[in-house]
Amino acid sequence: MSDEAVKTAEAVEETTQAAPTITVAEAPAPEVAVEPEDVHYQAVEKEGTVTALWEMQGQKHLRTIDPRSIEGKQILALFETAA
């Protein structure tokens, strides 16, 4: 192989080699431990009668409970004994 062919081959080899890449991986931000707010209940009354119980977590309404159901009666009994 001639000197010129060797130089051409080396030049092609240098240009085709991949340049090293640097990847910076960002560390995930530390998660702040958020304590969930306690679940509480609100009685909805109409004309002095409880028509519904709302299960709440902070300002978020989770579900509505019928006060005539077994669970509703148990919750109301807890409120009556606490008062």
C-alpha positions in Angstrom: 0.0 0.0 0.0 1.4 3.4 -0.9 2.0 6.2 1.6 -0.7 8.2 0.1 -3.2 5.4 0.4 -2.3 4.9 4.1 -2.7 8.6 4.8 -6.1 8.7 3.1 -7.2 5.6 5.0 -6.1 7.1 8.3 -7.9 10.4 7.5 -11.1 8.6 6.7 -10.7 6.5 9.9 -10.3 9.7 12.0 -13.4 11.3 10.6 -15.6 8.3 11.0 -14.8 7.6 14.6 -17.6 8.6 16.9 -16.9 11.5 19.2 -17.3 10.6 22.8 -20.5 11.8 24.3 -21.1 12.9 27.8 -24.5 12.3 29.3 -25.4 14.1 32.5 -28.0 12.3 34.5 -29.9 14.5 36.8 -30.6 13.1 40.2 -34.3 13.0 40.9 -35.5 15.7 43.3 -36.0 14.4 46.8 -39.6 13.7 47.5 -41.1 15.8 50.2 -43.1 13.6 52.6 -46.6 14.9 52.6 -48.8 13.7 55.4 -52.3 12.9 54.1 -54.9 14.9 55.9 -57.2 13.0 58.2 -60.5 11.8 56.9 -63.5 13.5 58.5 -67.2 13.5 58.0 -69.7 16.3 57.5 -73.4 15.9 58.1 -75.8 17.5 55.5 -79.0 18.6 57.2 -82.3 19.6 55.8 -85.0 20.9 58.1 -83.2 19.4 61.1 -82.8 15.9 59.6 -79.5 14.5 58.4 -79.9 13.7 54.8 -76.4 12.7 53.9 -72.9 12.2 55.4 -69.9 13.4 53.4 -66.6 11.7 53.8 -63.9 14.4 53.3 -60.2 14.5 53.2 -59.1 18.1 53.6 -61.3 20.0 51.0 -61.7 16.9 48.8 -65.1 15.1 48.8 -64.4 11.4 48.8 -67.9 9.9 49.0 -71.4 10.3 50.2 -72.8 8.0 52.8 -76.5 7.4 53.3 -77.3 8.0 57.0 -79.8 5.2 57.0 -77.1 2.6 56.1 -75.3 0.6 58.7 -72.1 2.6 58.2 -74.1 5.8 58.3 -75.8 4.8 61.6 -72.4 3.9 63.1 -70.9 7.3 62.1 -73.9 9.2 63.5 -73.7 7.2 66.7 -70.1 8.3 67.1 -71.1 11.9 66.6 -74.0 11.7 69.1 -71.7 10.1 71.8 -69.0 12.8 71.3 -71.5 15.6 71.7 
